[in-house]
């Protein structure tokens, strides 16, 4: 009986300490990336919603930086989502809004500042 208990305990210890296969690890990392990307997209949406609600002239750079900052803090997926959303928004707005190249450049600077971990309050009006 003692032999079987020892074998059972040894099996549990060995199984608990075994590494996962590489395919499983890759799937887990992919799942974390997707989770971070969805969360980052939500952070970007929340910053946009807050910007619309604040309706304060000249505050858009702060909200750009804050959305990118919050998204990038989630991890690589959040930073990727922030970059994709920011670039798409600026490409669309540069042709539609008519505010010019200088405003688009300043928005992209605020986006990059937030994604790199810079304090969004730098752009607070």
Z-matrix of the N, CA and C atoms (Angstrom, degrees):
N
C 1 1.442
C 2 1.532 1 110.35
N 3 1.336 2 117.06 1 -43.56
C 4 1.456 3 120.08 2 -179.74
C 5 1.525 4 111.28 3 -62.81
N 6 1.299 5 116.35 4 -35.99
C 7 1.452 6 120.15 5 178.79
C 8 1.528 7 110.62 6 -61.17
N 9 1.308 8 118.18 7 -44.10
C 10 1.462 9 121.87 8 -179.60
C 11 1.527 10 111.45 9 -67.08
N 12 1.304 11 118.12 10 -37.78
C 13 1.468 12 121.20 11 176.45
C 14 1.529 13 110.01 12 -64.03
N 15 1.314 14 116.43 13 -44.29
C 16 1.464 15 120.39 14 177.95
C 17 1.523 16 111.68 15 -62.23
N 18 1.317 17 117.52 16 -42.68
C 19 1.474 18 121.57 17 177.89
C 20 1.524 19 110.64 18 -63.45
N 21 1.324 20 116.88 19 -42.23
C 22 1.468 21 120.88 20 179.15
C 23 1.522 22 111.21 21 -63.64
N 24 1.314 23 118.09 22 -45.08
C 25 1.460 24 121.33 23 178.80
C 26 1.518 25 111.60 24 -65.20
N 27 1.302 26 117.14 25 -41.07
C 28 1.458 27 120.99 26 177.68
C 29 1.529 28 110.88 27 -62.98
N 30 1.316 29 116.50 28 -40.65
C 31 1.468 30 120.49 29 178.12
C 32 1.518 31 111.40 30 -62.99
N 33 1.324 32 117.06 31 -41.97
C 34 1.465 33 120.70 32 178.93
C 35 1.520 34 110.56 33 -63.58
N 36 1.315 35 117.59 34 -44.07
C 37 1.462 36 121.75 35 -179.84
C 38 1.518 37 110.55 36 -63.74
N 39 1.317 38 117.71 37 -44.36
C 40 1.460 39 120.87 38 -179.73
C 41 1.516 40 111.70 39 -66.13
N 42 1.314 41 117.56 40 -41.55
C 43 1.471 42 120.58 41 -179.86
C 44 1.520 43 111.17 42 -68.74
N 45 1.317 44 117.50 43 -36.68
C 46 1.460 45 120.80 44 -179.17
C 47 1.524 46 111.49 45 -68.94
N 48 1.314 47 117.28 46 -30.75
C 49 1.458 48 119.49 47 -177.12
C 50 1.526 49 113.05 48 -95.65
N 51 1.310 50 118.65 49 -0.83
C 52 1.469 51 120.96 50 -178.14
C 53 1.524 52 110.17 51 -73.06
N 54 1.319 53 115.67 52 145.45
C 55 1.459 54 120.88 53 177.04
C 56 1.519 55 109.72 54 -76.22
N 57 1.328 56 113.77 55 150.68
C 58 1.465 57 118.77 56 175.83
C 59 1.522 58 108.44 57 -77.19
N 60 1.326 59 116.89 58 153.38
C 61 1.472 60 119.72 59 174.86
C 62 1.530 61 110.69 60 -62.55
N 63 1.310 62 116.46 61 154.15
C 64 1.467 63 121.72 62 -177.14
C 65 1.520 64 111.94 63 -59.75
N 66 1.323 65 117.49 64 -36.32
C 67 1.463 66 120.21 65 180.00
C 68 1.525 67 110.94 66 -64.21
N 69 1.311 68 116.64 67 -39.89
C 70 1.464 69 120.30 68 178.88
C 71 1.527 70 109.88 69 -67.40
N 72 1.322 71 117.39 70 -42.14
C 73 1.464 72 121.30 71 177.85
C 74 1.532 73 110.60 72 -60.39
N 75 1.323 74 117.29 73 -41.89
C 76 1.465 75 121.15 74 179.34
C 77 1.527 76 110.76 75 -64.76
N 78 1.315 77 116.80 76 -39.80
C 79 1.468 78 119.65 77 178.11
C 80 1.523 79 110.85 78 -65.32
N 81 1.311 80 116.86 79 -39.11
C 82 1.467 81 120.35 80 179.20
C 83 1.524 82 110.27 81 -66.03
N 84 1.345 83 116.87 82 -44.61
C 85 1.474 84 120.05 83 177.48
C 86 1.517 85 111.02 84 -61.73
N 87 1.339 86 116.81 85 -40.48
C 88 1.458 87 120.47 86 177.35
C 89 1.521 88 111.78 87 -62.83
N 90 1.313 89 115.81 88 -39.99
C 91 1.459 90 119.92 89 177.70
C 92 1.522 91 111.95 90 -63.98
N 93 1.335 92 116.72 91 -39.36
C 94 1.463 93 120.42 92 177.13
C 95 1.527 94 110.59 93 -65.13
N 96 1.340 95 116.74 94 -40.41
C 97 1.467 96 121.07 95 179.50
C 98 1.524 97 110.02 96 -61.75
N 99 1.331 98 116.66 97 -46.29
C 100 1.469 99 120.54 98 -179.58
C 101 1.524 100 110.14 99 -64.11
N 102 1.336 101 117.11 100 -42.78
C 103 1.466 102 120.16 101 179.05
C 104 1.526 103 110.38 102 -60.81
N 105 1.336 104 116.74 103 -43.69
C 106 1.462 105 120.61 104 178.41
C 107 1.533 106 111.38 105 -64.39
N 108 1.333 107 116.73 106 -39.04
C 109 1.462 108 120.43 107 -179.71
C 110 1.529 109 111.15 108 -65.40
N 111 1.308 110 117.03 109 -42.17
C 112 1.473 111 120.24 110 178.37
C 113 1.526 112 109.82 111 -64.93
N 114 1.323 113 116.59 112 -43.93
C 115 1.454 114 119.98 113 177.36
C 116 1.514 115 112.24 114 -63.18
N 117 1.330 116 117.21 115 -38.88
C 118 1.459 117 121.32 116 177.80
C 119 1.520 118 111.81 117 -65.02
N 120 1.332 119 116.48 118 -39.85
C 121 1.465 120 120.03 119 176.63
C 122 1.533 121 109.68 120 -63.29
N 123 1.325 122 116.84 121 -38.64
C 124 1.464 123 120.35 122 178.17
C 125 1.535 124 110.23 123 -65.31
N 126 1.340 125 117.29 124 -40.06
C 127 1.461 126 120.52 125 177.84
C 128 1.525 127 110.90 126 -62.30
N 129 1.321 128 116.39 127 -41.39
C 130 1.465 129 120.24 128 178.13
C 131 1.526 130 110.99 129 -63.79
N 132 1.320 131 116.88 130 -42.39
C 133 1.462 132 120.80 131 178.31
C 134 1.527 133 110.65 132 -63.54
N 135 1.333 134 116.33 133 -42.24
C 136 1.465 135 119.94 134 -178.80
C 137 1.537 136 110.41 135 -63.26
N 138 1.332 137 117.49 136 -40.47
C 139 1.468 138 120.25 137 178.21
C 140 1.529 139 110.34 138 -65.73
N 141 1.340 140 117.47 139 -39.61
C 142 1.460 141 120.81 140 177.94
C 143 1.527 142 110.43 141 -64.18
N 144 1.329 143 116.52 142 -43.63
C 145 1.469 144 120.66 143 179.48
C 146 1.526 145 110.36 144 -62.54
N 147 1.327 146 116.87 145 -42.26
C 148 1.464 147 120.54 146 178.76
C 149 1.521 148 111.19 147 -65.36
N 150 1.325 149 117.33 148 -36.70
C 151 1.460 150 121.23 149 178.02
C 152 1.522 151 110.25 150 -63.99
N 153 1.329 152 116.25 151 -44.01
C 154 1.466 153 119.77 152 178.77
C 155 1.523 154 111.49 153 -64.93
N 156 1.332 155 115.60 154 -38.10
C 157 1.458 156 119.91 155 -179.73
C 158 1.534 157 111.18 156 -69.88
N 159 1.342 158 116.95 157 -39.45
C 160 1.462 159 120.14 158 179.91
C 161 1.526 160 110.77 159 -66.70
N 162 1.330 161 117.31 160 -39.29
C 163 1.457 162 123.03 161 177.51
C 164 1.534 163 110.90 162 48.52
N 165 1.324 164 115.57 163 48.33
C 166 1.453 165 121.61 164 -177.36
C 167 1.519 166 108.78 165 -112.21
N 168 1.311 167 115.76 166 123.06
C 169 1.455 168 121.06 167 -176.51
C 170 1.531 169 110.81 168 -63.67
N 171 1.319 170 116.95 169 130.24
C 172 1.452 171 122.57 170 177.23
C 173 1.524 172 114.57 171 87.60
N 174 1.334 173 117.30 172 3.20
C 175 1.467 174 119.92 173 -177.82
C 176 1.524 175 112.53 174 -95.41
N 177 1.312 176 118.40 175 -0.05
C 178 1.463 177 119.84 176 -174.20
C 179 1.522 178 112.54 177 -63.13
N 180 1.327 179 117.95 178 -34.66
C 181 1.473 180 119.83 179 -179.86
C 182 1.531 181 110.66 180 -62.95
N 183 1.335 182 116.55 181 -39.58
C 184 1.468 183 119.78 182 177.79
C 185 1.523 184 110.70 183 -60.67
N 186 1.308 185 117.40 184 -45.27
C 187 1.461 186 120.55 185 -177.83
C 188 1.530 187 111.62 186 -69.89
N 189 1.342 188 116.91 187 -32.99
C 190 1.465 189 119.93 188 173.57
C 191 1.526 190 109.70 189 -61.76
N 192 1.335 191 116.07 190 -49.26
C 193 1.467 192 120.29 191 -178.83
C 194 1.519 193 111.05 192 -64.55
N 195 1.337 194 117.65 193 -40.03
C 196 1.461 195 120.24 194 -177.77
C 197 1.524 196 111.92 195 -67.54
N 198 1.325 197 117.32 196 -42.66
C 199 1.464 198 120.44 197 178.41
C 200 1.515 199 111.92 198 -61.90
N 201 1.329 200 116.52 199 -44.50
C 202 1.462 201 120.89 200 178.85
C 203 1.522 202 111.35 201 -66.97
N 204 1.319 203 117.30 202 -38.94
C 205 1.469 204 121.85 203 179.21
C 206 1.526 205 110.43 204 -62.76
N 207 1.337 206 116.35 205 -49.50
C 208 1.463 207 120.27 206 -179.27
C 209 1.526 208 111.52 207 -61.89
N 210 1.331 209 115.79 208 -42.27
C 211 1.465 210 119.62 209 -179.04
C 212 1.523 211 111.45 210 -66.65
N 213 1.326 212 117.19 211 -42.74
C 214 1.469 213 120.89 212 -177.57
C 215 1.528 214 111.70 213 -67.60
N 216 1.317 215 117.67 214 -28.44
C 217 1.467 216 120.09 215 178.88
C 218 1.524 217 112.06 216 -67.77
N 219 1.308 218 117.77 217 -17.64
C 220 1.463 219 120.74 218 178.79
C 221 1.524 220 111.94 219 -72.67
N 222 1.311 221 117.21 220 -26.13
C 223 1.457 222 120.24 221 -179.77
C 224 1.517 223 110.87 222 135.04
N 225 1.341 224 117.01 223 -169.31
C 226 1.461 225 120.84 224 -176.78
C 227 1.535 226 113.12 225 -59.99
N 228 1.316 227 117.31 226 -37.11
C 229 1.464 228 119.82 227 179.20
C 230 1.513 229 111.54 228 -66.17
N 231 1.319 230 117.05 229 -39.72
C 232 1.461 231 120.83 230 178.56
C 233 1.515 232 111.68 231 -66.91
N 234 1.332 233 117.02 232 -41.20
C 235 1.466 234 120.65 233 177.88
C 236 1.525 235 110.43 234 -64.37
N 237 1.326 236 116.58 235 -39.93
C 238 1.469 237 120.37 236 178.14
C 239 1.527 238 110.45 237 -63.50
N 240 1.329 239 117.30 238 -45.82
C 241 1.463 240 120.78 239 179.66
C 242 1.524 241 110.67 240 -62.32
N 243 1.325 242 117.37 241 -40.84
C 244 1.462 243 120.84 242 179.58
C 245 1.527 244 110.63 243 -62.99
N 246 1.325 245 117.55 244 -42.38
C 247 1.462 246 120.50 245 179.90
C 248 1.522 247 111.24 246 -65.39
N 249 1.330 248 116.43 247 -45.06
C 250 1.464 249 119.70 248 -179.07
C 251 1.527 250 110.54 249 -63.46
N 252 1.314 251 116.89 250 -46.38
C 253 1.468 252 120.42 251 -178.13
C 254 1.524 253 110.51 252 -66.30
N 255 1.332 254 117.39 253 -44.00
C 256 1.466 255 120.42 254 -179.60
C 257 1.519 256 111.86 255 -62.87
N 258 1.331 257 116.49 256 -45.45
C 259 1.460 258 119.59 257 179.95
C 260 1.519 259 111.52 258 -64.59
N 261 1.320 260 117.45 259 -41.98
C 262 1.465 261 120.37 260 178.84
C 263 1.526 262 110.87 261 -64.03
N 264 1.328 263 116.49 262 -42.80
C 265 1.460 264 120.37 263 -179.88
C 266 1.519 265 110.78 264 -63.29
N 267 1.331 266 117.24 265 -45.00
C 268 1.463 267 119.94 266 -178.56
C 269 1.525 268 111.63 267 -68.86
N 270 1.334 269 117.78 268 -37.82
C 271 1.464 270 119.59 269 176.81
C 272 1.517 271 111.19 270 -63.52
N 273 1.320 272 116.98 271 -39.33
C 274 1.460 273 120.54 272 179.53
C 275 1.522 274 110.27 273 -71.83
N 276 1.338 275 117.66 274 -44.92
C 277 1.456 276 120.68 275 -176.41
C 278 1.514 277 112.99 276 -70.10
N 279 1.326 278 118.00 277 -31.18
C 280 1.463 279 119.47 278 -177.61
C 281 1.525 280 111.19 279 -63.24
N 282 1.320 281 117.39 280 -30.22
C 283 1.452 282 120.02 281 178.41
C 284 1.511 283 114.14 282 -89.93
N 285 1.334 284 117.40 283 -19.66
C 286 1.464 285 121.01 284 -173.37
C 287 1.520 286 112.47 285 -103.98
N 288 1.317 287 117.56 286 -43.61
C 289 1.463 288 119.92 287 -169.50
C 290 1.520 289 113.28 288 -72.31
N 291 1.309 290 117.19 289 -33.10
C 292 1.454 291 119.74 290 -179.38
C 293 1.516 292 113.66 291 76.46
N 294 1.330 293 117.88 292 15.56
C 295 1.463 294 119.97 293 -179.89
C 296 1.521 295 112.05 294 -84.11
N 297 1.293 296 116.59 295 -9.99
C 298 1.447 297 119.31 296 171.15
C 299 1.513 298 115.68 297 98.95
N 300 1.318 299 112.73 298 169.22
C 301 1.456 300 121.99 299 -176.72
C 302 1.522 301 111.37 300 -65.95
N 303 1.325 302 117.06 301 -36.62
C 304 1.467 303 121.10 302 -177.08
C 305 1.525 304 111.38 303 -64.66
N 306 1.320 305 117.83 304 -40.48
C 307 1.470 306 121.36 305 178.50
C 308 1.527 307 110.75 306 -67.93
N 309 1.321 308 116.98 307 -39.99
C 310 1.463 309 120.86 308 178.09
C 311 1.525 310 110.31 309 -63.76
N 312 1.336 311 117.20 310 -41.34
C 313 1.456 312 120.66 311 178.21
C 314 1.527 313 110.95 312 -63.44
N 315 1.328 314 117.39 313 -41.39
C 316 1.469 315 121.07 314 179.55
C 317 1.531 316 110.76 315 -67.22
N 318 1.326 317 116.98 316 -38.08
C 319 1.468 318 120.18 317 176.56
C 320 1.523 319 110.64 318 -62.76
N 321 1.329 320 116.77 319 -44.46
C 322 1.463 321 120.57 320 -179.85
C 323 1.530 322 111.11 321 -65.71
N 324 1.318 323 117.16 322 -34.17
C 325 1.466 324 120.47 323 176.40
C 326 1.534 325 109.94 324 -64.19
N 327 1.336 326 116.61 325 -43.48
C 328 1.470 327 120.56 326 178.24
C 329 1.523 328 110.50 327 -65.31
N 330 1.332 329 117.00 328 -38.88
C 331 1.467 330 120.84 329 177.72
C 332 1.536 331 110.59 330 -60.85
N 333 1.322 332 116.05 331 -48.51
C 334 1.466 333 120.71 332 -178.68
C 335 1.531 334 110.69 333 -65.50
N 336 1.328 335 117.32 334 -37.92
C 337 1.461 336 121.17 335 178.46
C 338 1.527 337 110.31 336 -60.51
N 339 1.312 338 116.73 337 -46.45
C 340 1.461 339 120.32 338 179.49
C 341 1.517 340 112.33 339 -65.33
N 342 1.333 341 117.49 340 -42.91
C 343 1.469 342 121.09 341 -179.52
C 344 1.521 343 112.11 342 -64.47
N 345 1.338 344 117.05 343 -30.90
C 346 1.463 345 119.99 344 -178.44
C 347 1.525 346 112.35 345 -82.30
N 348 1.323 347 117.25 346 0.46
C 349 1.461 348 120.80 347 177.09
C 350 1.510 349 114.05 348 95.79
N 351 1.329 350 116.95 349 8.15
C 352 1.459 351 120.72 350 178.09
C 353 1.532 352 111.47 351 -70.49
N 354 1.317 353 116.02 352 152.05
C 355 1.456 354 121.77 353 -178.73
C 356 1.531 355 110.31 354 -68.43
N 357 1.342 356 117.82 355 120.95
C 358 1.464 357 120.41 356 -179.97
C 359 1.521 358 113.01 357 -63.06
N 360 1.328 359 118.08 358 -22.10
C 361 1.464 360 120.82 359 -178.87
C 362 1.522 361 112.81 360 -64.73
N 363 1.317 362 117.01 361 -12.73
C 364 1.464 363 120.84 362 174.22
C 365 1.532 364 110.30 363 -58.30
N 366 1.320 365 117.22 364 -30.42
C 367 1.463 366 122.01 365 -176.56
C 368 1.535 367 112.20 366 -103.34
N 369 1.317 368 117.42 367 6.25
C 370 1.475 369 119.91 368 179.46
C 371 1.518 370 109.60 369 -67.86
N 372 1.321 371 116.81 370 129.47
C 373 1.486 372 118.66 371 -179.29
C 374 1.519 373 112.00 372 -73.03
